[in-house]
Amino acid sequence: MISNAAPIRTTCCYCGVGCGVLARPDGQGGVAITGDPDHPANFGRLCSKGSALGETVGLDGRLLTPQIGGKDTDWDNALSLVANRFSQTIAGHGPDSVAFYVSGQLLTEDYYLANKLMKGFIGSANIDTNSRLCMASTVAGQRRAFGTDTVPGNYTDLEQADLVVLVGSNLAWCHPVLFQRLSAAKAANPHMKVVNIDPRRTATSDLADLHLGIAPGSDVALFNRLLVEIDQQGKTDRTYLDAHVSGFAAALKAAQSDSTAALDITHEDLQAFLDLWVSTEKVVTVFSQGVNQSSAGADKVNAIINCHLATGRIGRPGMGPFSVTGQPNAMGGREVGGLANMLACHLDIENPAHRAAVGEFWDAPTMPEQAGLKAVDMFNAVADKRIKAIWIMCTNPVASLPQANQVRAALEDCDFVVVSDMFGTTDTAKTADVLLPATGWGEKDGTVTNSDRTISRQRTFLPPAGQSRHDWDIIADVGRRMGWQQAFDYTSPDEIYREHVALSGVAAKFGRDFDLSDFPTDFDSLTPRRWGGDRFFGNGGFYHPDGKARMLPLSHRPPVSQPSAAYPFRLNTGRVRDHWHTMTRSGRSPRLSQHLAEPFVEIHPDTAEDLGIKPAHLVRLTAPDGTCILRALITTRVRRQELFAPIHWTAEFAPSGRIDTLVQAVTDPVSGQPESKASTVQAAPYTAGFYAYAVSARDVVPDTAYWAKARVGNGWRMELAGDTPRDWDTFARTLFGSGDVVSVTDPKRGVARVAIIRDGKLQGALFAGPEPVAVSRDHLGALLGQNPENVLAGRPVADRPDPGPVVCSCFSVGVNTILQAIACDGLMSVEDIGIALSAGTNCGSCKPELAALLARSSVKEAAE
């Protein structure tokens, strides 16, 4: 029962959109979630993930006590051990022998203290963050162009523009609320155009007037050609350039020397894009991981910025370059200096005056004089023993970093590993010497900054789970135990917030952009507020010493890894609609696994035919450092000889789906960001003796070559494959436990259907065969713990229609339900489907799939 008390205003913990949330706790550990209609990021909208937040706050699987060596202990012993081991390591090997690897899921106050402890008191800059994997190239590009890491515009520019260019951004799936704002703006403005630039056709492409399927890594060549076209058509803003920009001539000369051959698109499509961009003043270029996650990521960012600077289309309503970040507090981490090459408040670690100012403010005994190790280099240093003690907070690098198997091996061989997390079951937690239970969303209190510089509160509405403690509190306690009692004598996050605000005023005296001195010091009264005002740079005012922006001379550089006879396929990696990062939170929601429940690889039909890969069969991908087995999804969304696979699956949910084992540890030389979109791999059919689908009331680890599991209703669903067992009944008992066996098997055909029933309730059911099995997966999951009548049919009985695979996760609407409504009720549009079934009326991420179902129905009707 939900409380009638006023809802608690907080902020979503997923992507960088930073949506406002209204939380209504029920007083028994549950909570009802709705969007906050007053928050300027989402105005009440939520995506499927945000809508399902209430399903992710339970205690099941939580790490509830500190652990040393896998055994429960108390906080005093755990933190004394952490403090002593770090102190001893520093005393014996110097401050650079230790490191922190932190997270864009931390709150700003957590981030601030981690940065203060490492840089100001330990005296090393070896603190980096998983934000290095998502937006470091943007940071580098903006610092090169603007003199500081400044986001020029805000979300309203998407609605005020006449042209929105989406580069390497599947906005529909990765930032669904922004996609809905853009969709609504396009519907309201018939003159607005959208261009989607992406080697892969995505759900976002369906909104676009033009999709440019450029070759991977060719963005610099494209925007260099745009810069040349701007000059040729006389659209440079000479007044703006003369007053506010340097480097135009050199940038143009480099662009004129570049070639468009790398683009691999038609001349007609290229010219259409050039003409549209050049002729439209109010243009916003939105870019995301397809730009950032590249060995030329910083150059791609600067190539985009060059075009906006050349035309003066920056810092005014409806125009400018705009990076949308991947994580909820990636921006907050940037603001407090959470990256190895930055100081707090956008100050520079290499600048002696900046170091002195921060050191004096903190009363720090020492400050590092140079940048620390970035993420990939940090874990290389763990591997070669330069780093002997590491503290990992709120992130899962054993699953998310490139060459993930090597990262795991490095941590397993490290002298001392500390992991702070909500869960002790992650791939990374399993390598820890000390596990520290941290509070999670709903239990924490602090601030986050979204992609358009809006600072919002995350507020507490649940008690801490078990003995878990807030990250800032854990860090402060370790700082005190290491001898710095006064510097880390905090009792609440609002004290840290006020210190951060005060430090920003110190930074502002150096003429930097980041200044919170006009923010309220009353933590509880803080409402969503954008720092720095609406926009930057419309009238110049850049942060280089001469006050001018820099245009950079750039040339196309292909991805470092090139296809070869040994590894002929280009692998692109990314997100799916309903899951987040490594699924430690989103994997707890049955609803979020309904749409895509197992790892997959997208393959072009021609490529699949050449390899002999059939739909829904398994594919083995191999790279120099790892192997994955994934479900084949044959589609024209990817180009020939190119593959796409999602990043989310870990050893917890699908051990053969850990895609970052295949990603080579190639990084951008400027930003240090890994190239996650252009690795090279082998691909071949995976020969399985059997395929199976199973549901189980208990959580099990199957003993099969391939398995992937996801939560469902009262238990788990599993896809299985491997060598055929000798006895299916015994195999089923191993999975599901004791009980009465009901089975139908045909050894000659290799077909088996087995159910285990105990006390009249279904404990598990298995459906196996020599080919991928066709059963009603959601229907079977719903039978767990119920009377198992007709369970071996694998489908609902005649009077219970099968809704089919879920398309709309927000309202659990299946494909069969949608197709039947289209046919029987004469639905003619996506809006009609929404009125009839609610599908697509919440986050709207499924609208492209609804449109495809309508098109499929129309084709079928025409054929008939």
DOKE-719831 format. One record per residue (C-alpha): residue number from 1; x, y, z. Coordinates in steps of 0.5 Angstrom, whole numbers. Example, Ala and Ser with C-alpha at 12.3 -4.5 7.8 and 13.67 -1.06 7.14 Angstrom:
2
[1,[25,-9,16]],
[2,[27,-2,14]],
END
This chain:
864
[1,[0,0,0]],
[2,[3,7,-2]],
[3,[3,12,3]],
[4,[-1,19,2]],
[5,[5,23,4]],
[6,[8,28,-1]],
[7,[12,24,-6]],
[8,[20,25,-5]],
[9,[23,29,-11]],
[10,[29,25,-13]],
[11,[33,24,-20]],
[12,[34,18,-24]],
[13,[40,14,-23]],
[14,[41,11,-30]],
[15,[43,16,-36]],
[16,[46,23,-37]],
[17,[39,26,-38]],
[18,[38,26,-31]],
[19,[30,26,-31]],
[20,[27,28,-24]],
[21,[23,22,-21]],
[22,[17,22,-16]],
[23,[18,17,-11]],
[24,[12,14,-6]],
[25,[15,9,-1]],
[26,[10,4,2]],
[27,[14,4,8]],
[28,[15,-4,7]],
[29,[21,-3,3]],
[30,[17,-2,-4]],
[31,[16,4,-8]],
[32,[12,7,-13]],
[33,[15,11,-19]],
[34,[13,17,-23]],
[35,[16,22,-27]],
[36,[17,29,-24]],
[37,[13,34,-28]],
[38,[16,40,-26]],
[39,[23,37,-27]],
[40,[26,41,-33]],
[41,[30,35,-36]],
[42,[24,31,-37]],
[43,[17,34,-35]],
[44,[14,28,-32]],
[45,[17,23,-38]],
[46,[21,17,-36]],
[47,[24,11,-40]],
[48,[22,4,-39]],
[49,[28,3,-34]],
[50,[26,9,-30]],
[51,[19,7,-30]],
[52,[22,0,-27]],
[53,[26,3,-22]],
[54,[21,1,-16]],
[55,[23,-6,-18]],
[56,[30,-6,-17]],
[57,[30,-3,-10]],
[58,[29,-10,-6]],
[59,[34,-13,-1]],
[60,[35,-19,-6]],
[61,[42,-21,-7]],
[62,[45,-14,-3]],
[63,[52,-14,0]],
[64,[49,-13,7]],
[65,[56,-14,11]],
[66,[63,-12,10]],
[67,[67,-18,8]],
[68,[75,-20,8]],
[69,[77,-26,4]],
[70,[70,-27,3]],
[71,[68,-28,10]],
[72,[63,-23,14]],
[73,[67,-18,19]],
[74,[65,-11,22]],
[75,[66,-4,19]],
[76,[72,-3,24]],
[77,[76,-9,22]],
[78,[75,-8,15]],
[79,[76,0,14]],
[80,[82,-1,19]],
[81,[85,-6,14]],
[82,[84,-2,8]],
[83,[87,4,11]],
[84,[93,0,14]],
[85,[94,-3,7]],
[86,[94,3,3]],
[87,[98,7,8]],
[88,[104,1,8]],
[89,[104,1,1]],
[90,[105,8,0]],
[91,[110,8,5]],
[92,[114,2,2]],
[93,[113,4,-6]],
[94,[110,11,-6]],
[95,[104,15,-7]],
[96,[103,12,-15]],
[97,[103,5,-13]],
[98,[96,6,-11]],
[99,[90,8,-15]],
[100,[82,9,-14]],
[101,[77,7,-20]],
[102,[71,10,-19]],
[103,[64,11,-22]],
[104,[59,16,-26]],
[105,[54,13,-21]],
[106,[57,16,-15]],
[107,[54,22,-13]],
[108,[58,29,-13]],
[109,[59,29,-6]],
[110,[62,22,-6]],
[111,[66,23,-12]],
[112,[69,30,-9]],
[113,[72,26,-3]],
[114,[75,21,-7]],
[115,[78,26,-11]],
[116,[80,30,-5]],
[117,[83,24,-1]],
[118,[87,21,-7]],
[119,[90,28,-10]],
[120,[90,32,-4]],
[121,[93,27,1]],
[122,[95,21,-2]],
[123,[99,26,-7]],
[124,[97,22,-13]],
[125,[93,23,-19]],
[126,[92,16,-20]],
[127,[84,17,-20]],
[128,[80,15,-26]],
[129,[73,13,-27]],
[130,[69,9,-32]],
[131,[66,16,-35]],
[132,[73,15,-38]],
[133,[69,10,-42]],
[134,[64,14,-45]],
[135,[66,22,-45]],
[136,[73,23,-44]],
[137,[74,25,-52]],
[138,[69,30,-51]],
[139,[72,33,-45]],
[140,[79,33,-49]],
[141,[76,36,-55]],
[142,[72,41,-51]],
[143,[78,43,-47]],
[144,[82,44,-54]],
[145,[77,48,-57]],
[146,[74,52,-51]],
[147,[80,52,-46]],
[148,[75,48,-41]],
[149,[70,43,-41]],
[150,[64,47,-42]],
[151,[58,44,-45]],
[152,[55,50,-49]],
[153,[48,49,-50]],
[154,[42,46,-46]],
[155,[36,41,-48]],
[156,[32,46,-50]],
[157,[36,47,-56]],
[158,[34,41,-59]],
[159,[27,44,-59]],
[160,[29,50,-62]],
[161,[33,48,-68]],
[162,[31,47,-75]],
[163,[36,42,-76]],
[164,[38,36,-71]],
[165,[44,32,-73]],
[166,[45,26,-69]],
[167,[52,23,-70]],
[168,[54,16,-67]],
[169,[48,17,-62]],
[170,[42,12,-62]],
[171,[38,17,-58]],
[172,[32,13,-58]],
[173,[35,7,-54]],
[174,[40,11,-50]],
[175,[37,17,-48]],
[176,[29,16,-49]],
[177,[27,22,-46]],
[178,[31,27,-50]],
[179,[29,23,-56]],
[180,[21,24,-54]],
[181,[23,31,-53]],
[182,[26,31,-60]],
[183,[20,27,-63]],
[184,[15,32,-60]],
[185,[19,38,-63]],
[186,[19,35,-70]],
[187,[12,34,-70]],
[188,[10,41,-68]],
[189,[15,44,-73]],
[190,[14,41,-80]],
[191,[20,45,-82]],
[192,[25,41,-77]],
[193,[29,36,-80]],
[194,[33,30,-77]],
[195,[40,27,-80]],
[196,[42,21,-77]],
[197,[49,19,-78]],
[198,[51,12,-76]],
[199,[54,6,-79]],
[200,[48,2,-76]],
[201,[41,3,-78]],
[202,[38,4,-71]],
[203,[31,6,-68]],
[204,[33,13,-68]],
[205,[34,13,-76]],
[206,[26,12,-76]],
[207,[26,19,-74]],
[208,[31,22,-79]],
[209,[29,25,-86]],
[210,[36,22,-88]],
[211,[40,17,-85]],
[212,[48,17,-87]],
[213,[51,10,-86]],
[214,[58,12,-86]],
[215,[64,7,-85]],
[216,[66,6,-78]],
[217,[71,11,-76]],
[218,[70,16,-82]],
[219,[67,22,-78]],
[220,[73,27,-78]],
[221,[73,26,-86]],
[222,[65,28,-86]],
[223,[66,34,-82]],
[224,[72,36,-85]],
[225,[68,36,-92]],
[226,[63,40,-89]],
[227,[68,45,-87]],
[228,[70,46,-94]],
[229,[63,46,-96]],
[230,[61,52,-91]],
[231,[67,56,-94]],
[232,[65,54,-101]],
[233,[58,56,-100]],
[234,[60,63,-97]],
[235,[57,61,-90]],
[236,[63,62,-85]],
[237,[62,68,-80]],
[238,[68,72,-81]],
[239,[66,77,-76]],
[240,[65,72,-71]],
[241,[72,68,-73]],
[242,[75,75,-73]],
[243,[73,77,-66]],
[244,[73,70,-62]],
[245,[76,64,-66]],
[246,[84,63,-68]],
[247,[86,57,-73]],
[248,[81,57,-78]],
[249,[86,58,-84]],
[250,[90,52,-82]],
[251,[83,48,-80]],
[252,[81,49,-87]],
[253,[87,47,-90]],
[254,[87,41,-87]],
[255,[80,39,-89]],
[256,[81,41,-96]],
[257,[87,36,-96]],
[258,[82,30,-93]],
[259,[79,25,-97]],
[260,[72,23,-97]],
[261,[73,16,-100]],
[262,[73,13,-93]],
[263,[66,15,-92]],
[264,[63,10,-96]],
[265,[56,13,-98]],
[266,[53,16,-104]],
[267,[55,23,-107]],
[268,[48,24,-107]],
[269,[47,23,-99]],
[270,[53,26,-98]],
[271,[51,33,-102]],
[272,[44,33,-99]],
[273,[47,33,-92]],
[274,[52,38,-93]],
[275,[47,43,-97]],
[276,[42,42,-91]],
[277,[47,43,-85]],
[278,[50,49,-89]],
[279,[43,52,-91]],
[280,[40,52,-84]],
[281,[43,57,-79]],
[282,[39,54,-73]],
[283,[43,47,-73]],
[284,[45,43,-67]],
[285,[50,37,-67]],
[286,[48,32,-62]],
[287,[54,27,-61]],
[288,[55,21,-56]],
[289,[59,14,-56]],
[290,[60,13,-63]],
[291,[64,19,-63]],
[292,[67,19,-56]],
[293,[69,11,-56]],
[294,[74,12,-62]],
[295,[82,12,-62]],
[296,[80,19,-66]],
[297,[75,21,-61]],
[298,[78,27,-59]],
[299,[79,29,-67]],
[300,[72,27,-68]],
[301,[69,32,-63]],
[302,[74,38,-65]],
[303,[72,36,-73]],
[304,[64,38,-70]],
[305,[66,44,-66]],
[306,[70,47,-72]],
[307,[64,47,-76]],
[308,[60,50,-71]],
[309,[65,55,-70]],
[310,[67,57,-77]],
[311,[59,59,-78]],
[312,[58,62,-71]],
[313,[53,57,-69]],
[314,[54,56,-62]],
[315,[51,59,-56]],
[316,[45,61,-59]],
[317,[38,58,-58]],
[318,[37,52,-63]],
[319,[45,52,-65]],
[320,[51,49,-62]],
[321,[55,42,-61]],
[322,[52,38,-56]],
[323,[55,32,-52]],
[324,[50,27,-49]],
[325,[53,23,-44]],
[326,[52,16,-42]],
[327,[52,16,-34]],
[328,[48,20,-29]],
[329,[53,24,-26]],
[330,[59,24,-31]],
[331,[58,31,-31]],
[332,[59,31,-23]],
[333,[65,27,-24]],
[334,[68,32,-29]],
[335,[66,38,-24]],
[336,[70,35,-18]],
[337,[76,33,-22]],
[338,[74,25,-22]],
[339,[79,24,-28]],
[340,[86,23,-27]],
[341,[88,29,-32]],
[342,[84,34,-28]],
[343,[83,38,-22]],
[344,[77,40,-18]],
[345,[72,45,-21]],
[346,[75,45,-28]],
[347,[82,47,-26]],
[348,[88,44,-29]],
[349,[93,39,-25]],
[350,[99,41,-29]],
[351,[98,49,-28]],
[352,[102,51,-21]],
[353,[97,56,-19]],
[354,[91,52,-20]],
[355,[95,46,-16]],
[356,[97,51,-10]],
[357,[90,54,-10]],
[358,[87,47,-9]],
[359,[92,45,-4]],
[360,[91,51,0]],
[361,[84,51,0]],
[362,[84,43,2]],
[363,[90,45,7]],
[364,[93,39,3]],
[365,[100,36,5]],
[366,[102,35,-2]],
[367,[99,35,-9]],
[368,[101,31,-15]],
[369,[104,35,-21]],
[370,[102,31,-27]],
[371,[96,27,-29]],
[372,[95,20,-27]],
[373,[94,14,-30]],
[374,[87,14,-35]],
[375,[83,7,-34]],
[376,[86,3,-39]],
[377,[93,5,-37]],
[378,[91,4,-30]],
[379,[89,-3,-30]],
[380,[96,-5,-34]],
[381,[99,-2,-29]],
[382,[96,-7,-24]],
[383,[98,-12,-29]],
[384,[105,-11,-28]],
[385,[105,-9,-21]],
[386,[106,-2,-21]],
[387,[100,-1,-18]],
[388,[100,-5,-12]],
[389,[93,-3,-8]],
[390,[87,-1,-12]],
[391,[80,1,-9]],
[392,[74,0,-14]],
[393,[68,4,-13]],
[394,[61,3,-16]],
[395,[63,0,-22]],
[396,[65,-7,-25]],
[397,[71,-6,-30]],
[398,[72,-14,-30]],
[399,[66,-13,-35]],
[400,[66,-6,-38]],
[401,[74,-5,-39]],
[402,[77,-7,-46]],
[403,[81,-14,-46]],
[404,[76,-16,-40]],
[405,[80,-22,-39]],
[406,[86,-19,-38]],
[407,[83,-14,-33]],
[408,[80,-20,-29]],
[409,[87,-23,-29]],
[410,[91,-17,-26]],
[411,[86,-16,-21]],
[412,[86,-23,-19]],
[413,[94,-22,-18]],
[414,[94,-16,-15]],
[415,[97,-15,-8]],
[416,[90,-12,-5]],
[417,[84,-10,-8]],
[418,[78,-7,-5]],
[419,[71,-6,-8]],
[420,[65,-2,-5]],
[421,[59,-4,-8]],
[422,[51,-6,-7]],
[423,[53,-13,-9]],
[424,[58,-18,-8]],
[425,[56,-22,-14]],
[426,[59,-18,-19]],
[427,[65,-20,-24]],
[428,[69,-15,-20]],
[429,[67,-16,-13]],
[430,[69,-23,-14]],
[431,[76,-21,-15]],
[432,[76,-17,-8]],
[433,[80,-18,-2]],
[434,[76,-13,2]],
[435,[68,-12,0]],
[436,[65,-6,3]],
[437,[57,-6,2]],
[438,[55,1,0]],
[439,[48,4,0]],
[440,[45,5,-7]],
[441,[39,9,-10]],
[442,[34,11,-6]],
[443,[38,10,0]],
[444,[43,16,-2]],
[445,[43,23,-1]],
[446,[47,28,-5]],
[447,[47,32,-12]],
[448,[48,30,-19]],
[449,[49,34,-26]],
[450,[46,32,-32]],
[451,[48,33,-39]],
[452,[46,40,-40]],
[453,[49,42,-33]],
[454,[43,42,-29]],
[455,[45,40,-22]],
[456,[39,36,-18]],
[457,[38,32,-12]],
[458,[38,25,-11]],
[459,[34,24,-4]],
[460,[34,19,1]],
[461,[27,15,1]],
[462,[29,8,4]],
[463,[34,6,10]],
[464,[41,3,8]],
[465,[41,-4,7]],
[466,[43,-8,12]],
[467,[50,-5,15]],
[468,[51,-1,8]],
[469,[54,6,9]],
[470,[54,12,4]],
[471,[60,12,-1]],
[472,[62,19,2]],
[473,[62,16,9]],
[474,[66,10,7]],
[475,[72,15,4]],
[476,[72,20,10]],
[477,[73,14,15]],
[478,[79,11,11]],
[479,[82,18,10]],
[480,[81,19,18]],
[481,[84,12,19]],
[482,[90,14,15]],
[483,[92,20,19]],
[484,[88,26,16]],
[485,[82,27,22]],
[486,[81,34,21]],
[487,[81,34,13]],
[488,[76,28,13]],
[489,[71,30,19]],
[490,[65,30,15]],
[491,[58,28,18]],
[492,[53,29,13]],
[493,[53,30,5]],
[494,[51,37,5]],
[495,[58,39,9]],
[496,[61,36,3]],
[497,[57,40,-2]],
[498,[58,47,1]],
[499,[65,46,1]],
[500,[65,44,-6]],
[501,[61,50,-7]],
[502,[66,54,-4]],
[503,[72,51,-8]],
[504,[68,53,-14]],
[505,[69,60,-12]],
[506,[76,60,-11]],
[507,[76,57,-18]],
[508,[72,62,-21]],
[509,[78,67,-19]],
[510,[82,64,-25]],
[511,[77,66,-30]],
[512,[74,59,-30]],
[513,[67,57,-33]],
[514,[65,53,-27]],
[515,[62,57,-21]],
[516,[57,55,-16]],
[517,[58,61,-11]],
[518,[51,63,-13]],
[519,[48,57,-11]],
[520,[44,56,-5]],
[521,[48,53,1]],
[522,[42,50,4]],
[523,[42,43,1]],
[524,[35,41,3]],
[525,[32,48,-1]],
[526,[36,46,-8]],
[527,[32,45,-14]],
[528,[34,43,-21]],
[529,[39,49,-23]],
[530,[43,49,-29]],
[531,[50,52,-27]],
[532,[53,58,-32]],
[533,[46,60,-34]],
[534,[43,58,-41]],
[535,[49,58,-46]],
[536,[56,59,-47]],
[537,[60,63,-52]],
[538,[54,66,-56]],
[539,[59,72,-56]],
[540,[65,69,-55]],
[541,[68,69,-48]],
[542,[72,63,-49]],
[543,[77,60,-43]],
[544,[84,60,-47]],
[545,[89,66,-45]],
[546,[87,70,-51]],
[547,[79,69,-50]],
[548,[79,66,-57]],
[549,[77,59,-59]],
[550,[81,54,-62]],
[551,[80,51,-69]],
[552,[84,45,-70]],
[553,[87,42,-76]],
[554,[85,35,-77]],
[555,[86,29,-82]],
[556,[82,23,-82]],
[557,[85,17,-78]],
[558,[82,10,-79]],
[559,[81,5,-73]],
[560,[87,2,-71]],
[561,[85,-5,-72]],
[562,[84,-7,-79]],
[563,[80,-13,-81]],
[564,[85,-18,-84]],
[565,[84,-25,-86]],
[566,[85,-28,-79]],
[567,[80,-23,-76]],
[568,[76,-21,-82]],
[569,[69,-17,-79]],
[570,[69,-10,-75]],
[571,[65,-11,-69]],
[572,[61,-5,-66]],
[573,[59,-5,-59]],
[574,[53,-1,-55]],
[575,[47,-1,-51]],
[576,[40,-4,-52]],
[577,[34,-1,-50]],
[578,[32,-4,-43]],
[579,[38,-5,-40]],
[580,[44,-1,-37]],
[581,[51,-2,-36]],
[582,[53,-9,-33]],
[583,[46,-10,-31]],
[584,[47,-10,-23]],
[585,[41,-6,-23]],
[586,[37,-7,-29]],
[587,[38,-14,-29]],
[588,[34,-15,-22]],
[589,[27,-12,-26]],
[590,[23,-18,-30]],
[591,[20,-13,-34]],
[592,[26,-10,-37]],
[593,[29,-17,-39]],
[594,[22,-18,-43]],
[595,[24,-15,-49]],
[596,[31,-17,-50]],
[597,[33,-23,-45]],
[598,[40,-26,-48]],
[599,[46,-23,-51]],
[600,[46,-23,-59]],
[601,[50,-21,-65]],
[602,[47,-17,-71]],
[603,[49,-20,-77]],
[604,[48,-18,-84]],
[605,[44,-23,-88]],
[606,[49,-24,-94]],
[607,[55,-25,-88]],
[608,[50,-30,-85]],
[609,[49,-34,-91]],
[610,[57,-34,-93]],
[611,[58,-36,-86]],
[612,[53,-41,-86]],
[613,[49,-38,-80]],
[614,[42,-39,-79]],
[615,[37,-34,-75]],
[616,[37,-36,-68]],
[617,[43,-40,-68]],
[618,[49,-39,-64]],
[619,[55,-35,-66]],
[620,[62,-36,-64]],
[621,[66,-29,-64]],
[622,[74,-30,-63]],
[623,[79,-24,-62]],
[624,[86,-25,-60]],
[625,[84,-24,-52]],
[626,[77,-28,-52]],
[627,[71,-31,-54]],
[628,[64,-30,-54]],
[629,[58,-34,-56]],
[630,[52,-30,-58]],
[631,[45,-31,-61]],
[632,[45,-29,-68]],
[633,[40,-24,-70]],
[634,[40,-23,-78]],
[635,[38,-16,-80]],
[636,[40,-11,-85]],
[637,[41,-6,-80]],
[638,[48,-7,-80]],
[639,[53,-7,-86]],
[640,[56,-13,-89]],
[641,[62,-15,-86]],
[642,[60,-11,-80]],
[643,[57,-14,-73]],
[644,[54,-11,-67]],
[645,[53,-14,-60]],
[646,[51,-11,-54]],
[647,[55,-9,-48]],
[648,[51,-11,-42]],
[649,[52,-19,-40]],
[650,[57,-21,-35]],
[651,[59,-27,-32]],
[652,[53,-27,-27]],
[653,[48,-27,-33]],
[654,[51,-30,-39]],
[655,[59,-32,-38]],
[656,[60,-33,-46]],
[657,[57,-26,-47]],
[658,[62,-22,-44]],
[659,[63,-18,-50]],
[660,[69,-13,-48]],
[661,[73,-19,-48]],
[662,[73,-18,-55]],
[663,[75,-11,-55]],
[664,[82,-9,-56]],
[665,[85,-4,-51]],
[666,[86,1,-56]],
[667,[85,8,-54]],
[668,[85,15,-56]],
[669,[92,18,-55]],
[670,[89,25,-53]],
[671,[83,23,-49]],
[672,[85,16,-47]],
[673,[78,13,-48]],
[674,[78,6,-51]],
[675,[76,5,-58]],
[676,[69,0,-57]],
[677,[66,1,-64]],
[678,[71,-2,-68]],
[679,[75,-8,-66]],
[680,[76,-14,-71]],
[681,[74,-21,-70]],
[682,[73,-28,-73]],
[683,[66,-30,-73]],
[684,[63,-38,-74]],
[685,[57,-42,-73]],
[686,[57,-45,-66]],
[687,[55,-52,-66]],
[688,[51,-55,-61]],
[689,[48,-61,-59]],
[690,[42,-59,-56]],
[691,[38,-52,-55]],
[692,[34,-51,-50]],
[693,[29,-46,-46]],
[694,[28,-47,-39]],
[695,[24,-43,-33]],
[696,[26,-44,-26]],
[697,[24,-42,-19]],
[698,[31,-42,-16]],
[699,[37,-39,-19]],
[700,[42,-44,-21]],
[701,[48,-44,-25]],
[702,[47,-49,-31]],
[703,[53,-53,-33]],
[704,[52,-52,-40]],
[705,[57,-49,-45]],
[706,[52,-44,-47]],
[707,[47,-41,-42]],
[708,[44,-34,-41]],
[709,[39,-32,-35]],
[710,[34,-27,-34]],
[711,[29,-25,-28]],
[712,[22,-27,-29]],
[713,[16,-27,-25]],
[714,[17,-32,-19]],
[715,[24,-34,-22]],
[716,[29,-34,-28]],
[717,[28,-36,-35]],
[718,[34,-39,-38]],
[719,[37,-40,-45]],
[720,[41,-46,-46]],
[721,[46,-50,-51]],
[722,[51,-55,-51]],
[723,[53,-62,-51]],
[724,[46,-67,-51]],
[725,[46,-70,-44]],
[726,[45,-77,-43]],
[727,[39,-77,-39]],
[728,[34,-71,-39]],
[729,[30,-72,-33]],
[730,[37,-72,-29]],
[731,[39,-66,-32]],
[732,[32,-63,-30]],
[733,[33,-65,-23]],
[734,[40,-62,-23]],
[735,[37,-55,-25]],
[736,[31,-55,-21]],
[737,[32,-59,-15]],
[738,[27,-65,-13]],
[739,[20,-66,-14]],
[740,[16,-70,-19]],
[741,[18,-71,-26]],
[742,[13,-70,-32]],
[743,[17,-71,-38]],
[744,[16,-73,-46]],
[745,[22,-75,-49]],
[746,[24,-77,-56]],
[747,[31,-79,-56]],
[748,[31,-80,-64]],
[749,[29,-73,-65]],
[750,[33,-71,-60]],
[751,[27,-67,-57]],
[752,[25,-67,-49]],
[753,[20,-63,-45]],
[754,[21,-64,-38]],
[755,[17,-61,-32]],
[756,[19,-61,-24]],
[757,[13,-61,-20]],
[758,[13,-60,-12]],
[759,[7,-60,-8]],
[760,[3,-58,-14]],
[761,[7,-52,-16]],
[762,[11,-52,-22]],
[763,[19,-51,-20]],
[764,[22,-51,-27]],
[765,[21,-53,-34]],
[766,[25,-55,-40]],
[767,[24,-55,-47]],
[768,[30,-58,-51]],
[769,[31,-60,-58]],
[770,[36,-60,-64]],
[771,[34,-53,-66]],
[772,[32,-47,-62]],
[773,[26,-48,-59]],
[774,[19,-45,-60]],
[775,[15,-44,-54]],
[776,[11,-38,-51]],
[777,[17,-36,-46]],
[778,[13,-31,-42]],
[779,[7,-35,-41]],
[780,[12,-41,-38]],
[781,[15,-36,-34]],
[782,[8,-34,-31]],
[783,[7,-41,-29]],
[784,[13,-42,-24]],
[785,[10,-43,-17]],
[786,[3,-44,-20]],
[787,[-1,-50,-22]],
[788,[2,-53,-28]],
[789,[-4,-55,-32]],
[790,[-2,-56,-39]],
[791,[5,-54,-38]],
[792,[9,-59,-43]],
[793,[5,-56,-49]],
[794,[9,-50,-48]],
[795,[4,-45,-50]],
[796,[-3,-42,-47]],
[797,[-9,-46,-48]],
[798,[-14,-44,-53]],
[799,[-18,-39,-49]],
[800,[-12,-36,-46]],
[801,[-8,-32,-52]],
[802,[-1,-32,-53]],
[803,[1,-25,-52]],
[804,[8,-26,-56]],
[805,[15,-23,-55]],
[806,[14,-16,-51]],
[807,[15,-10,-55]],
[808,[13,-5,-50]],
[809,[16,-6,-44]],
[810,[13,0,-40]],
[811,[6,-4,-41]],
[812,[8,-11,-42]],
[813,[5,-11,-49]],
[814,[7,-17,-54]],
[815,[8,-17,-61]],
[816,[2,-22,-62]],
[817,[-3,-17,-58]],
[818,[-1,-12,-63]],
[819,[-2,-15,-69]],
[820,[-8,-18,-67]],
[821,[-11,-11,-65]],
[822,[-8,-8,-72]],
[823,[-12,-14,-76]],
[824,[-18,-14,-72]],
[825,[-19,-7,-70]],
[826,[-16,-3,-76]],
[827,[-11,0,-73]],
[828,[-7,5,-78]],
[829,[-2,9,-74]],
[830,[3,8,-68]],
[831,[-2,13,-64]],
[832,[-8,8,-66]],
[833,[-4,3,-62]],
[834,[-2,7,-56]],
[835,[-10,9,-55]],
[836,[-12,2,-56]],
[837,[-6,-2,-52]],
[838,[-2,4,-49]],
[839,[4,1,-52]],
[840,[9,7,-54]],
[841,[5,12,-50]],
[842,[10,12,-44]],
[843,[18,13,-46]],
[844,[16,12,-53]],
[845,[22,8,-55]],
[846,[18,2,-58]],
[847,[15,7,-63]],
[848,[20,5,-69]],
[849,[18,-3,-67]],
[850,[11,-1,-67]],
[851,[11,2,-74]],
[852,[15,-4,-77]],
[853,[9,-8,-74]],
[854,[4,-4,-78]],
[855,[9,-4,-84]],
[856,[9,-11,-84]],
[857,[1,-12,-83]],
[858,[0,-7,-89]],
[859,[5,-11,-93]],
[860,[2,-18,-91]],
[861,[-5,-15,-93]],
[862,[-3,-12,-100]],
[863,[0,-19,-101]],
[864,[-7,-22,-100]],
END
